[in-house]
Amino acid sequence: MKKSENILVAGASGQLGSAIIRKLIERHKNVIALVRPDSSYQHLSASGVEVRFGDLTDAESLKTVCQGIDVIIATANSVSPRQKGDNLIKVDILGYYNLIEAAKSANVQHFIYCSAISFGKLDDFVPISSAKRKVEKYLMRSGLNYTIFRPDAFMDISFAFLGTELPLQGAENATLDRPFKFSKGFFNGIRKNMEVKSEAGIIGTGQNKHSFICIDDVAAFHAIAVDLPEVKNSIMNLGGPEALSMLEVVQIFEKVLGKKLVVKHTPAVIMKLMSYVLKPFNPAASNIMALNYATAKTESHVIMEELTKQFGIRLTSAEEYLRLKSSTQKE
Ligand SMILES: NC(=O)c1ccc[n+]([C@@H]2O[C@H](COP(=O)([O-])OP(=O)(O)OC[C@H]3O[C@@H](n4cnc5c(N)ncnc54)[C@H](OP(=O)(O)O)[C@@H]3O)[C@@H](O)[C@H]2O)c1
């Protein structure tokens, strides 16, 4: 009988990492969580997951963590840095090079990397996007079997930034609640705008469309990829079932919440300016502003018919997602 594979999740204590672990457990997999000693990982231990301590910035720790591992799923990132010293160069570029090298030494059979959809020419302006492109290249040249997913914007994050905490209901270790002062402070200032003031905040005109996808669906693709040898050595965009503009998303919120919302626009160029201003003293905040600008200025329409058939996944629409979240809230 074939021994079951050991699957290491790097980024296990994050929102997507935790959702992937839930899906892997449902599929009866041997899951090992790579966490840092002070990560919030108690929910993982409680569900019987083996925990190994390591840090992407510590190459030696990764050698030990990767022993006996067959598959790595990597979602770790420092977009909302938690520890002093977490930054895009150390974690999202060099940290990933460390993990890929450790995977090679441990003879890992499959490396599944959560990248992100491209903003085209604006990838060079958005530090996390250029980091993702660098790691993709490094991984593709590593000799490891790889699967690279490039998800579009997450509903769980983008919809909450309209000014509502609805998407956080029922989320394990929500990214927006990570203790990064800048984004948490900003989010705390707007998190009840929709509920209390009936206001929705949009960056830019809100007319350009994106294939927003929910974290649970992104997690399902990562978990199922472990069992699909044909997705080795491929790179795939991931999106939800429909491309929507932010103005259309607001209309869906109105339907689900049963009330009219007043839309307040912030010009996208303000995000660009803030990205420049913040860069010298708060590069993480500057990256988030650049991400906001690029999302407001670009469009993405991911065709998912073939992939959903191949993976056996039914994608969640924005309306289904919000209805599910509102029923979670009432529990
Ligand atoms: N948000 C979007 O719209 C979007 C769109 C496309 C793709 N993505 C990608 O999707 C993924 C999102 O993951 P997520 O939601 O789980 O993120 P998250 O909630 O922000 O969690 C970040 C995770 O990375 C870990 N990490 C950070 N630095 C580390 C280090 N030095 N060593 C080991 N682990 C480290 C964190 O551990 P600690 O808890 O110890 O800090 C945490 O587990 C990212 O790769 C992101 O780029 C996001």
The ligand as an SDF file (V2000), in Angstrom:
LIG
                    3D

 48 52  0  0  0  0  0  0  0  0999 V2000
   -5.4820   39.1600   -0.4960 N   0  0  0  0  0  0  0  0  0  0  0  0
   -5.6530   38.9440   -1.7840 C   0  0  0  0  0  0  0  0  0  0  0  0
   -6.5570   39.5070   -2.4110 O   0  0  0  0  0  0  0  0  0  0  0  0
   -4.7110   38.0020   -2.5090 C   0  0  0  0  0  0  0  0  0  0  0  0
   -4.8470   37.8400   -3.8860 C   0  0  0  0  0  0  0  0  0  0  0  0
   -4.0060   36.9400   -4.5440 C   0  0  0  0  0  0  0  0  0  0  0  0
   -3.0540   36.2180   -3.8400 C   0  0  0  0  0  0  0  0  0  0  0  0
   -2.9280   36.4170   -2.4900 N   0  0  0  0  0  0  0  0  0  0  0  0
   -1.9140   35.6020   -1.7840 C   0  0  0  0  0  0  0  0  0  0  0  0
   -2.6130   34.7070   -0.9200 O   0  0  0  0  0  0  0  0  0  0  0  0
   -1.8230   34.4400    0.2300 C   0  0  0  0  0  0  0  0  0  0  0  0
   -2.6180   34.9090    1.4500 C   0  0  0  0  0  0  0  0  0  0  0  0
   -2.3050   34.1490    2.5220 O   0  0  0  0  0  0  0  0  0  0  0  0
   -3.0130   34.3890    3.9280 P   0  0  0  0  0  0  0  0  0  0  0  0
   -4.3640   34.9590    3.7230 O   0  0  0  0  0  0  0  0  0  0  0  0
   -2.9390   33.1310    4.6950 O   0  0  0  0  0  0  0  0  0  0  0  0
   -2.0630   35.5130    4.5740 O   0  0  0  0  0  0  0  0  0  0  0  0
   -2.0530   36.0420    6.0720 P   0  0  0  0  0  0  0  0  0  0  0  0
   -3.3590   35.7980    6.7250 O   0  0  0  0  0  0  0  0  0  0  0  0
   -1.5480   37.4560    6.0030 O   0  0  0  0  0  0  0  0  0  0  0  0
   -0.9590   35.1400    6.8000 O   0  0  0  0  0  0  0  0  0  0  0  0
    0.4230   35.2850    6.5810 C   0  0  0  0  0  0  0  0  0  0  0  0
    1.0900   33.9910    6.9500 C   0  0  0  0  0  0  0  0  0  0  0  0
    2.4750   34.0260    6.5700 O   0  0  0  0  0  0  0  0  0  0  0  0
    3.2540   33.6370    7.7050 C   0  0  0  0  0  0  0  0  0  0  0  0
    4.6050   34.2060    7.6940 N   0  0  0  0  0  0  0  0  0  0  0  0
    4.9380   35.5010    7.5640 C   0  0  0  0  0  0  0  0  0  0  0  0
    6.2810   35.6250    7.6560 N   0  0  0  0  0  0  0  0  0  0  0  0
    6.7850   34.3740    7.8660 C   0  0  0  0  0  0  0  0  0  0  0  0
    8.0890   33.8510    8.0510 C   0  0  0  0  0  0  0  0  0  0  0  0
    9.1690   34.6420    8.0700 N   0  0  0  0  0  0  0  0  0  0  0  0
    8.2310   32.5180    8.2370 N   0  0  0  0  0  0  0  0  0  0  0  0
    7.1390   31.6950    8.2550 C   0  0  0  0  0  0  0  0  0  0  0  0
    5.8830   32.1330    8.0930 N   0  0  0  0  0  0  0  0  0  0  0  0
    5.7050   33.4690    7.8960 C   0  0  0  0  0  0  0  0  0  0  0  0
    2.4510   34.1770    8.8820 C   0  0  0  0  0  0  0  0  0  0  0  0
    2.9230   33.6070   10.0940 O   0  0  0  0  0  0  0  0  0  0  0  0
    2.7690   34.4100   11.5060 P   0  0  0  0  0  0  0  0  0  0  0  0
    1.3380   34.1790   11.8970 O   0  0  0  0  0  0  0  0  0  0  0  0
    3.7890   33.7830   12.3760 O   0  0  0  0  0  0  0  0  0  0  0  0
    3.0530   35.8690   11.2360 O   0  0  0  0  0  0  0  0  0  0  0  0
    1.0550   33.7350    8.4680 C   0  0  0  0  0  0  0  0  0  0  0  0
    0.8770   32.3740    8.6930 O   0  0  0  0  0  0  0  0  0  0  0  0
   -0.5470   35.2270    0.0730 C   0  0  0  0  0  0  0  0  0  0  0  0
    0.4560   34.4550   -0.5160 O   0  0  0  0  0  0  0  0  0  0  0  0
   -0.9870   36.3720   -0.8400 C   0  0  0  0  0  0  0  0  0  0  0  0
    0.0690   36.9710   -1.5240 O   0  0  0  0  0  0  0  0  0  0  0  0
   -3.7480   37.2740   -1.8110 C   0  0  0  0  0  0  0  0  0  0  0  0
  1  2  1  0
  2  3  2  0
  2  4  1  0
  4  5  1  0
  4 48  2  0
  5  6  2  0
  6  7  1  0
  7  8  2  0
  8  9  1  0
  8 48  1  0
  9 10  1  0
  9 46  1  0
 10 11  1  0
 11 12  1  0
 11 44  1  0
 12 13  1  0
 13 14  1  0
 14 15  2  0
 14 16  1  0
 14 17  1  0
 17 18  1  0
 18 19  2  0
 18 20  1  0
 18 21  1  0
 21 22  1  0
 22 23  1  0
 23 24  1  0
 23 42  1  0
 24 25  1  0
 25 26  1  0
 25 36  1  0
 26 27  1  0
 26 35  1  0
 27 28  2  0
 28 29  1  0
 29 30  1  0
 29 35  2  0
 30 31  1  0
 30 32  2  0
 32 33  1  0
 33 34  2  0
 34 35  1  0
 36 37  1  0
 36 42  1  0
 37 38  1  0
 38 39  2  0
 38 40  1  0
 38 41  1  0
 42 43  1  0
 44 45  1  0
 44 46  1  0
 46 47  1  0
M  CHG  2   8   1  16  -1
M  END
$$$$
